[in-house]
Amino acid sequence: MRQMMAISASALVVLGVFVAPATDAGASPSAKAKVSGTVNVLYAGSFLNLMVQQVDPAFHKATGYTVSGYSAGSTALATEIAGGTQVGDVFISASPAVNASLEGAANGDWVSSYEEFGYSPLVIGYNPKSKFAKDLETKPWYEVVDRAGFLLGRTDPTTDPKGVLAVDALTGVALSYDQPNLAPLATSKSNIFEETALVGDLQAGQLDAGFFYAVEASAAHLKTVPLVGTHLAGQYTVAILNRAPHGAAAKAFVKFLLSAAGQRILKGNGVTPIVPALSFRAPAVSTTTTTTP
């Protein structure tokens, strides 16, 4: 009987027929197990549209997890994390330096390590309906911005690294290209806008142009011109926060973001991936104690 069964099974194989064991019925050998649940991601405001429109849907499709996100300026987010007003699993910053404010016992020991995974150049995004639009398309940005009545929006440098870069651009170019009227814009309060609202304010015609990272300009389909005279860029990092409530989901999110699929999304939306990502650890704190003989 055993010999007959073996012969029958061989015949089925020859005919191209495979009979799976009853316990494997309906299972696909190549199918990846998916889960359900949420990962809380606190991320730089410049990632808002990209996260909602592309990263979250792709991550959910690949893993089953869903992103529950909160977006603001990177520095402001770090302050909220340290103060306990925002609880998250993953922190995405637009500046490596921001992570230092969450490292060590004195800062709550929220970040022990992080990955720098990409960068996105600082650009000028402009409203095509602005009366200055034609000039921006044909002349250096700093010559156009220098004109009376031009409103160039930027973010607050105390809450957002992009605001710091905007100040650097205005002050640096003012010196390098002899445009003295740019320097006052770096200290003016009238041209400061909320990071997560800056795109909408531009599109609504409340300003002529603004400082943006290429990633947010791409996601919002903004018209842009390069920031001639500078080489400034946002440097994006991702960290799993210590004491993350959803550790498994956090690891899955970071793995996806750094994967080939995640890199394709970044590359197609104004972020140049760093492959492999650069890993950094918080400085070790010595626990050595001295004793008096």
C-alpha positions in Angstrom: 0.0 0.0 0.0 2.8 2.4 0.9 4.5 1.7 -2.4 1.3 2.4 -4.3 0.8 5.7 -2.4 4.4 6.7 -3.2 3.9 5.9 -6.9 0.7 7.9 -7.0 2.3 11.0 -5.3 5.2 10.7 -7.9 2.7 10.6 -10.7 1.0 13.8 -9.4 4.4 15.6 -9.3 5.1 14.6 -12.9 1.7 15.9 -13.9 2.5 19.2 -12.2 0.0 18.7 -9.5 0.9 19.5 -5.9 -1.3 18.3 -3.0 -0.5 20.2 0.2 -0.9 18.6 3.6 -4.2 19.2 5.2 -2.7 21.4 7.9 -1.3 23.8 5.2 -4.5 24.2 3.2 -5.0 27.7 2.0 -1.5 28.9 3.1 0.9 30.6 0.8 4.6 29.7 1.4 5.7 33.2 0.3 3.0 35.1 2.2 4.4 37.3 5.0 2.5 37.3 8.3 0.9 40.7 8.9 -0.2 42.1 12.2 -2.5 44.9 13.4 -1.9 47.7 15.7 -0.6 51.3 15.9 2.8 53.0 16.1 2.9 56.5 17.4 5.3 58.5 15.3 6.3 62.1 16.3 7.8 63.7 13.2 9.1 66.9 11.7 6.5 69.1 10.2 8.2 69.0 6.8 7.3 65.3 6.7 3.5 65.9 7.2 2.2 65.4 3.7 4.7 62.6 2.8 3.8 60.7 6.0 0.1 60.9 5.5 -0.1 60.5 1.8 2.6 57.8 1.2 4.6 56.5 4.1 1.7 55.5 6.3 -0.3 53.7 3.5 2.7 51.9 2.2 3.8 50.8 5.7 0.3 49.6 6.5 0.1 47.6 3.3 3.5 46.0 4.0 3.0 45.2 7.7 -0.6 45.7 8.9 0.5 48.4 11.3 -1.0 51.9 11.2 0.8 55.2 11.9 -0.8 57.5 14.5 1.2 60.6 13.9 1.8 64.0 15.4 3.7 66.7 13.5 5.5 69.9 14.6 8.9 71.6 14.5 11.6 69.1 15.5 12.9 71.2 18.4 9.3 71.8 19.6 8.7 68.1 19.5 11.8 67.3 21.4 10.7 69.7 24.1 7.3 68.1 24.3 8.8 64.6 24.5 11.1 65.7 27.3 8.3 67.4 29.1 6.0 64.3 28.8 3.3 66.2 26.9 3.8 63.9 23.9 4.2 60.2 24.2 5.5 58.4 21.2 7.3 55.3 19.9 9.4 56.9 17.1 10.9 60.4 16.7 11.8 61.8 13.2 13.8 65.0 13.3 15.1 67.2 10.6 18.4 67.8 12.5 20.7 65.4 14.2 21.5 68.0 16.8 18.0 67.9 18.2 18.5 64.3 19.4 21.1 65.6 21.9 18.3 67.3 23.8 16.8 63.9 24.5 20.0 62.0 25.4 21.3 61.3 28.9 19.7 61.1 32.3 19.5 64.9 32.6 17.3 65.0 29.5 15.1 62.1 30.4 17.1 59.4 28.6 14.6 59.3 25.8 17.1 58.7 23.0 20.0 56.2 23.2 20.7 55.9 19.4 19.4 57.2 16.1 19.8 56.7 12.4 20.5 59.5 9.9 18.7 58.3 6.8 18.4 61.1 4.3 18.7 64.8 3.5 16.6 67.3 1.6 17.9 70.7 0.3 16.4 74.0 1.5 14.6 75.7 -1.4 12.4 78.7 -2.0 8.8 77.7 -2.6 6.7 80.4 -4.2 3.1 81.2 -5.1 2.7 81.2 -8.9 0.0 83.9 -8.5 2.4 86.3 -6.7 3.3 89.5 -8.6 6.9 88.5 -8.0 6.6 85.0 -9.5 8.0 85.9 -12.9 11.0 87.5 -11.3 11.7 84.5 -9.2 11.7 82.3 -12.3 14.3 84.4 -14.1 16.4 86.1 -11.4 18.4 85.0 -8.3 16.1 84.7 -5.3 18.0 87.1 -3.2 17.6 90.0 -5.7 13.8 89.5 -5.8 13.4 89.0 -2.0 15.3 92.3 -1.5 12.4 94.2 -3.0 9.8 96.2 -1.1 6.6 94.4 -0.5 8.0 90.9 -0.9 6.8 88.6 1.9 9.1 85.6 2.5 7.8 83.2 5.1 10.0 81.3 7.5 9.6 79.2 10.6 10.6 80.0 14.1 14.3 79.1 14.7 13.6 78.3 18.4 11.2 75.5 17.5 12.2 74.3 14.0 15.7 73.6 12.6 14.5 74.8 9.2 14.0 78.2 10.8 17.7 78.1 11.8 18.7 77.3 8.3 16.6 80.2 6.9 18.4 82.6 9.2 21.7 81.2 8.0 20.7 81.7 4.4 19.5 85.3 4.9 22.5 86.4 6.9 25.1 84.5 4.8 23.8 85.6 1.4 23.4 89.2 2.7 27.2 89.3 3.2 28.3 87.2 0.3 26.2 88.9 -2.4 26.0 92.4 -0.8 22.3 92.4 -0.2 22.0 94.3 3.1 18.2 94.3 3.1 18.2 90.5 3.6 19.8 90.6 7.1 16.8 92.4 8.8 14.5 89.6 7.5 16.5 87.1 9.6 15.5 88.9 12.8 12.0 90.1 11.8 9.0 88.5 13.6 6.5 89.5 11.0 7.6 86.8 8.5 7.4 83.8 11.0 4.8 81.2 10.4 3.9 77.8 12.0 5.7 75.0 10.2 2.7 72.8 9.7 0.7 75.8 8.4 3.4 77.4 6.1 2.5 75.4 3.0 -1.2 76.3 3.4 -0.4 79.9 4.0 1.6 80.0 0.8 -1.1 78.3 -1.2 -3.7 80.7 0.2 -1.7 83.7 -1.0 -0.8 85.0 2.4 2.8 85.2 1.4 4.8 85.4 -1.8 7.3 82.7 -1.0 8.8 80.7 1.8 11.7 78.6 2.9 10.9 74.9 2.5 12.7 71.6 2.3 12.4 69.9 -1.1 10.5 67.0 0.5 7.6 69.2 1.7 7.6 71.2 -1.5 7.4 68.0 -3.5 4.6 66.5 -1.5 2.6 69.8 -1.8 3.4 70.3 -5.5 4.9 73.7 -4.8 6.7 75.7 -7.4 10.3 76.1 -6.3 13.6 77.8 -7.1 17.0 76.7 -5.8 18.5 78.6 -2.9 21.5 79.9 -4.9 24.4 80.9 -2.7 23.9 78.2 -0.1 24.2 74.4 0.3 21.8 74.1 3.2 19.7 71.0 3.8 17.6 69.2 6.4 19.3 66.1 7.7 16.6 63.6 8.7 17.1 61.1 11.6 14.9 58.5 13.1 15.0 57.1 16.7 13.0 54.6 18.6 12.3 56.3 21.9 13.2 54.6 25.1 10.2 53.2 26.9 8.2 53.2 23.7 4.7 51.8 24.4 4.7 49.8 21.1 8.2 48.5 20.8 7.5 45.9 18.1 5.6 48.3 15.9 8.3 50.9 16.4 11.0 48.5 15.2 8.8 47.5 12.2 8.3 51.2 11.2 12.0 52.0 11.3 12.9 48.8 9.4 10.4 49.8 6.7 11.6 53.4 6.5 15.2 52.2 6.0 14.2 49.5 3.6 14.4 49.6 -0.2 10.7 50.3 -0.3 11.0 53.2 2.1 14.0 54.6 0.2 12.1 54.6 -3.0 9.4 56.7 -1.4 11.9 59.1 0.0 13.9 59.4 -3.3 10.7 60.1 -5.2 9.8 62.9 -2.9 12.7 65.2 -2.5 14.8 63.2 0.0 18.2 61.8 -0.9 18.5 58.5 1.1 21.7 57.7 2.9 22.5 54.1 2.2 23.2 52.5 4.5 21.9 54.9 7.1 24.4 56.4 9.5 24.1 55.0 13.0 24.8 57.2 16.1 24.8 56.4 19.8 24.5 58.8 22.7 27.8 59.4 24.5 28.4 56.8 27.1 28.1 58.1 30.7 30.7 56.9 33.0 29.5 55.1 36.1 32.9 54.9 37.7 33.0 56.1 41.3 35.9 57.1 43.3 36.4 56.1 46.9 38.6 57.7 49.5 41.0 55.3 51.1 
